[in-house]
Amino acid sequence: MSCSRMAKVKFNNGNYCPMLGLGTWQSAPGSVGEAVKKAIDIGYRHIDCSPIYENEKEIGQALKSKIDDETVTREDLFITSKLWNTNHHPDKVEAALTNTLNDLCVDYLDLYLIHWPLGFAEGYTDEGNFIESDDDYVDTWKAMEDMLEKGLVKNIGLSNFNSKQIERLLRHSTVTPVVNQVECHPYLTQIKLSDFCQSKEIVLTAYSPLGSPDRPWAKPEDAQLINDERLRSIADNYDKTTAQVVLRYQIDRGHIVIPKTVSESRMIENFDIMNFKLSQDDIELINSFDCNGRICALEMCSGFKYYPFNIEY
């Protein structure tokens, strides 16, 4: 499939982003670089990264190799990364971004996100838990705006923010975030948060859209989204796989979606979703599968001031 057919979404600032990207969370060093190169060969142009994934250097070498061999130009690619929680102090933001740029072998990012609204102090408790910092994400956002002004990033946005946090940020910001990247799948449909973001001209990006079946903390008895017979029945009606329907579900809602895989066959499968569209009835049916099935809750931080999941959305 030609990447020219890849759907794009228009941000509130007029810039565009491919609606399908390759996620790299939990993509192991030693395999993620080859996965990124294969993805670019298949036609992916949007790669989602973060320094906390501990694989940006390998991704950077893969990106450089595909630019050097003229498979793509830098301008063809849309590269996203994130500011980790230990770097929320405004004085740390540019240094953190510079490290990411160096690791990814690029001069700018297409999108830079605050990974979580809560900040961490350096180090850990005696029990190995994170330590809350007194950083305010509003101050962090002002430093993100500076990175935009300096041309080090093309767009800035949020991740894992709730509606109240976004409202507060908007009251104290000059630049409106272009996206809010959150966990979203048929067991956590995020309908209210999606509607809220849309009302603010913020695009929702869905991470873990397939339910992250290989997450390290999964229990044997946990429901496997990809094996849901209700989704399989819908997929059969379109002559598609369950994964393809689940990804198309996000795009048909106007969301960006970033499935993670290092398997070439699954990358090809995930990419082949631009030649069909779900009916509104099927979208509403999938919406009904919501069971508040959040899997990335960062529960050890539930007592922190800016923990985002203590309210409904």
Buried (B, 14 or more C-beta within 10 A) or exposed (E): EEBEEBEBBEBBEEBEBBBBBBBBBBBEEEEBBBBBBBBBEBBBBBBBBBBBBEBBBBBBBBBBBBBEEEEBEBEEBBBBBBBBBBBBBBEBBBEBBEBBBEBBBBEBBBBBBBBBBBBBBEEEEEEEEBBBBEBBBBBBBBBBBBBBEEEBBBBBBBBBBBBEBBEBBBEEBEBBBBBBBBBBBBBBBBEEBBEBBBEBEBBBBBBBBBBBEEEEEEEEEEEEBBEBEEBEEBBEEBEBBBBBBBBBBBBBBBBBBBBBBBEBEBBBBBBBBBEEEBEEEBBEBBEEBBEEBBBBEBEEBEEBEBBBBEEEB
